[in-house]
């Protein structure tokens, strides 16, 4: 079932590609872009990552400092517990549990903010990259440009061209 579906899809793609060929039987001009590489190597992507690190590093450090203080307080309670009155020990344990809950909430909020920002930055870079790809498509008269193919020959890989155009546009 799956094999026949794949074969019919492949046949449909082959027929569609043959209909793209001009009447004078010129070869199709196909390009391939590795999106992951663009997001990793392009200057705008690197700049976005640096901005995010700068924006979130203080908050991350604060969370790590709070976690270290909480651990030290827990270690101290464990050490002092045998000599503490039960009421004091219970109070300290409740305080530690409350502080840990607060820390976990702040970490979740931090992660949500970081993920949202990463998604926004990635979307902006993808939008810019798509404009660059469309420009290459139009100026160099490509018939088809694909992103993230399973296999692609180096002769159709235009990723470097896209990265250079993005880097040039970033200046």
N, C-alpha and C positions, 0 to 999 in steps of 0.2 A: 504494500500500500504506500508506504513512505517512499520507497524507491521509485515507484511509478509516478508519484507526485513530484519528486525531485526531477525525474527525467522529463516530465511534461513541462515543469517550470524552466528547466534548462533549454528545452526545445523552444518554448515561448520566448525566452530571452534571446536565443540565437536568431529566431525569426525577427524579433524586434530590432536587433542590431543590424540585420541585413537590410531592413527597410530604412535605416538611418543612412545607408550608403548612397551617395549621389548617383545619378544615372550614368555618369562617366566612369564609375567603378573605382573612384579614388579610395585609398585606404582610410579607415576611420582613425581619427586622432583622439586617443583616450589618455587621460591622466589619472593619477592616483595620489591622494594626499593622506599621510599618516597623521591623523588628528592628535593622537597622544604625543607624538614627537613635536608637533607645533606647540602644544600646550606646555611642553617641557622645555623647549629650546628657544622659543621666540622671546625677544627682548621685552615686549609688553607683558608676557606671562611671567617672566622673571621679576619684572618690576612690581607686578601685582603681588607676587609671593613675598617680596621684600616689604611692601607696604603692610601686608597682613601680619607679617612677623613683627614689624615695628608696632603696629596697632594693638596686637594681642599679647606681646611678650610681658608687659608689666602685669597684666591681669593674671597670666599664667604663673609668673613668679610669685605673686601675692597668694595665689591658691596653693602653690607648693610650700610656701613659708607657713601658711596656716595649717597645712597638713602636718608639717614637721613639728609645729608647736603642739598640735593635738596629740601626736604620737608621744612627744615628750611628756605631756600631761598624763597620758594613759600609762606610760611606763612608771612615772612617779606614783600614780595611784596604786599600781600593782605592787610597787615596792613598799609603800606606806600602809597599804590595806590592813595588814595584820595588827598594826598598832592603833588604827583609827577606831573611834566609836562607830557603831553601826549606822547611826543617823548621818554622821559626816561622810562615811563611805558611800552610803546610798545617794546622798546629795551630789557628791562628786561624780558618781557614775551617771546620774541623770543629766548633769551638766555636760559631761563628755558625750553622751548619746545625743543630746540636743545640738551640741557644736558639730558633731559628725554629720547629723542630718542637714544642718545648715551648709556645711562644706560640700556635701554631695549635691544639694540643690544648686549651689553656686557653680559647681563643676558641670552639671547638666546644662545650666544656662549658658555657661562659657562655651560648651561644645555646640550648642544650638546656634549661638551667635557666630561662632567660627564657621560652622557648616553653611549658614545662610550667606555669610560674606564670601566664602569660597565659591558658592554657587553663583552669586552675583558677578564676581570677578571672572569666573570661567565663562559665563554667558556673554559678558562684554567682549572677551577675547575671541570667543567663537563667532560672534557677530562680525567683528572686524576681520577675522580670518575668512569668513564666508564672502565678505565684500571683496577681499583680495582675490580669492579663488574665482569669483564671478568675473572680476576684471581680467584675470589671466585667461579664463574661458573665452571671453569676448574678444580680447585683443589678439590672442594666438589661435583663434578659430578652432577650439576643441569641439568635438562632437559629444564627448561625455567625460566628466570628471567624477570619480567616485572617492569616497572616504572610507577608510577602515575596511578594506577588502581582506579576505582570508589570505589570498596570495596575490602578489603583484610583482611584475618584473621591474628591475631597476630602470629600464628604458622608458617606462610610463610614470615613474615616481617623480612627481613635481613638488614634493614636500620642501626640499631645500629652496626652491624658487619662492614658495609661499612664505617661508620663514624670512628669507631675505627681503621680500616685499613688506612684510609686517615690521621688520626691524627698520627698514627705511622710512616707513610711515610713522614709526614711533619717534623719530628724531624731530 
